[in-house]
């Protein structure tokens, strides 16, 4: 599988990447892939959508110790 037509844009501090999954034999477009990345206060936020890869989102602290994980691990 190949990646083709990759585009990147940044608007209002949100980076969006788009590309297509392409069949290497016939050049058929298998799926369109899009993901976004942004900094939201003390967190990095990722979102992905693709019929081939699936959909998902994640938020990761930019701090050395994620306050949300400290609460979970300390039993609060």
Secondary structure, 3 states (H helix, E strand, C coil): CEEEEEEEEEECCEEEEEEEEECCCCCCEEEEEEEEEEEECCEEEEEEEECCCEEEEEEEECCCCCHHHHHHHCCC
